[in-house]
């Protein structure tokens, strides 16, 4: 199972590997779930906190929101290895400095519905693949947001007896795979692995019969 939670999209794929043949059994995901959504939740949380403390609403000021988002994105990464961090922006709005603590527990709380969506997608993908949970050999994490501890906890809860494969650099994995696939399709490169990818369509397809009445 490949669990890919990136900056803006989320994808889960279950595939089998037989020699050089990679066959995708099922895929699922959400094109509007990723690191950007976690950032949005943090920004909204701190906008409300700033409003309560200073009686000022910065939600309409794009410059202030942009600076706050940059700080939130940076401290989101900090929470991947720390239990608490400080979001600090000098002169955020009207000369008012902003400084506030956020714990990993609070970060998880304000994003819990997004984490639950990850769980639902994994379970749904397993069902579509018709492969038993116990038959999954490897769980590969890619995408920058897969570093979030809660995301890894969710997967460990679903697969309690499995070891999450985290040694792949999540920022390079997708780009490397895309480069290999492009080289295979172009047929103009030497020393390219002779791989065959049998994919599935990620969306439901339907046909419509149109009756023309004369």
C-alpha positions in Angstrom: 0.0 0.0 0.0 1.3 3.4 -1.0 0.1 6.2 1.3 0.7 9.5 -0.4 -0.3 12.6 1.6 1.3 15.7 -0.1 0.9 19.4 0.0 -2.4 19.6 -1.7 -3.7 16.1 -2.5 -4.1 12.7 -0.9 -3.9 9.3 -2.6 -3.9 5.7 -1.5 -3.0 2.9 -3.9 -2.8 -0.8 -3.3 -0.8 -2.8 -5.8 0.9 -6.1 -6.3 4.4 -6.5 -7.6 5.3 -9.7 -9.6 8.8 -9.4 -11.0 8.8 -6.2 -13.2 5.0 -6.0 -13.3 3.2 -3.5 -11.0 -0.5 -4.0 -11.0 -2.7 -1.5 -9.2 -5.6 -3.2 -7.5 -7.4 -0.2 -6.1 -6.9 3.5 -5.6 -8.6 6.3 -3.7 -8.0 9.7 -2.4 -9.1 13.3 -2.1 -7.8 16.1 -4.4 -8.6 18.7 -1.7 -6.8 17.1 1.3 -3.1 17.8 2.1 -0.7 20.0 3.9 -2.5 23.1 2.6 -5.6 22.1 4.4 -3.8 21.6 7.7 -2.2 25.1 7.2 -5.7 26.6 6.7 -7.0 25.1 9.9 -4.1 26.6 11.8 -4.6 30.0 10.2 -8.3 30.0 11.1 -7.5 29.0 14.7 -5.0 31.8 15.1 -7.2 34.4 13.3 -9.8 33.8 16.0 -7.3 33.9 18.8 -5.9 37.2 17.5 -9.5 38.6 17.3 -10.2 37.6 20.9 -7.0 39.0 22.3 -7.0 42.3 20.3 -10.6 42.8 19.2 -9.4 43.1 15.6 -10.4 40.8 12.7 -7.6 40.2 10.2 -9.5 37.8 8.0 -9.9 40.4 5.3 -6.2 41.5 5.2 -4.4 39.3 2.7 -0.9 40.5 3.6 -1.4 39.6 7.3 -3.0 36.2 6.4 -0.1 35.4 4.1 2.5 36.2 6.8 0.5 34.2 9.4 0.2 31.2 7.0 4.0 31.2 6.4 4.5 31.1 10.2 1.9 28.3 10.6 3.4 26.2 7.8 6.8 26.5 9.5 5.6 25.5 12.9 3.4 22.7 11.5 6.7 21.1 10.5 8.1 21.7 13.9 5.2 19.8 15.5 6.3 16.7 13.6 9.2 16.3 16.1 8.1 18.6 19.0 5.1 18.5 21.3 4.7 22.3 21.5 5.9 25.2 19.4 5.3 29.0 19.2 3.8 30.8 16.2 5.2 34.3 16.2 4.8 37.2 13.7 6.1 40.7 14.4 3.7 43.5 13.6 1.1 41.1 12.2 -1.6 43.8 11.9 -1.8 47.5 12.7 1.6 47.3 14.5 0.3 44.5 16.8 2.8 41.6 17.4 1.4 38.1 17.6 2.8 35.3 19.6 1.0 32.1 20.7 1.8 28.6 21.7 0.2 25.6 20.0 0.6 22.0 21.1 0.6 18.9 19.0 -2.5 17.8 20.7 -4.3 21.1 19.7 -3.1 20.7 16.2 -4.5 17.2 16.0 -7.8 18.4 17.5 -8.4 21.1 15.0 -7.6 18.7 12.1 -9.3 15.6 13.5 -11.9 15.4 10.8 -9.2 15.5 8.1 -7.3 12.7 9.8 -10.6 10.7 10.0 -10.9 11.2 6.3 -7.5 9.6 5.8 -8.7 6.6 7.8 -11.9 6.3 5.7 -10.0 6.4 2.5 -7.6 3.7 3.5 -10.4 1.4 4.7 -12.4 2.1 1.5 -9.3 1.4 -0.7 -8.8 -1.9 1.1 -12.4 -2.9 0.4 -12.2 -2.0 -3.3 -9.0 -4.0 -3.7 -10.6 -7.2 -2.2 -7.3 -7.8 -0.5 -7.3 -8.7 3.2 -5.6 -6.3 5.6 -3.3 -9.1 6.8 -2.1 -9.7 3.2 -0.7 -6.2 2.9 3.1 -6.8 3.0 4.5 -3.2 2.9 3.1 0.2 3.7 5.1 2.9 2.0 4.7 6.5 3.1 5.3 9.3 0.6 4.4 13.0 0.5 5.6 15.6 2.9 2.5 15.5 5.1 3.0 11.8 5.8 5.6 13.0 8.4 2.8 14.2 10.6 2.9 11.9 13.7 -0.9 11.6 13.9 -1.0 10.4 10.3 1.5 7.7 11.2 -0.4 6.8 14.3 -3.6 6.3 12.2 -1.9 3.9 9.9 -0.3 2.0 12.8 -3.8 1.7 14.4 -5.1 0.2 11.1 -2.1 -2.1 10.7 -1.0 -2.8 14.2 1.3 -5.6 13.2 3.0 -3.9 10.3 6.1 -1.7 10.2 5.6 1.6 8.3 8.2 1.9 5.5 9.4 5.5 6.0 13.0 5.3 4.7 12.0 6.7 1.3 12.4 10.4 1.1 8.8 11.5 0.7 9.7 14.6 -1.2 11.6 12.7 -3.8 9.6 9.5 -4.2 6.8 10.7 -6.5 9.2 12.7 -8.6 11.5 9.7 -9.0 8.6 7.4 -10.0 7.2 9.9 -12.5 10.7 10.3 -14.1 11.1 6.6 -14.5 7.6 6.2 -16.0 8.2 9.1 -18.4 11.5 7.5 -19.5 9.7 4.2 -20.1 7.0 5.9 -22.2 9.4 8.0 -24.2 11.5 4.9 -25.2 14.5 7.2 -25.9 16.6 6.6 -22.8 19.1 3.9 -22.0 19.5 1.9 -18.8 15.8 2.4 -17.9 14.2 -0.3 -15.7 11.9 -2.6 -17.8 8.8 -2.1 -15.7 5.2 -2.6 -16.6 2.5 -0.6 -14.8 -1.1 -1.9 -15.0 -3.1 0.9 -13.5 -6.8 1.4 -12.8 -9.0 4.4 -13.4 -9.4 6.4 -10.1 -12.9 7.6 -10.9 -16.2 5.9 -11.6 -17.2 5.8 -15.3 -20.7 5.7 -16.7 -22.3 5.7 -20.1 -25.5 7.5 -21.1 -27.8 6.3 -23.9 -29.3 9.1 -25.8 -32.6 8.4 -27.5 -33.3 10.7 -30.4 -37.0 11.1 -30.9 -38.1 11.9 -34.4 
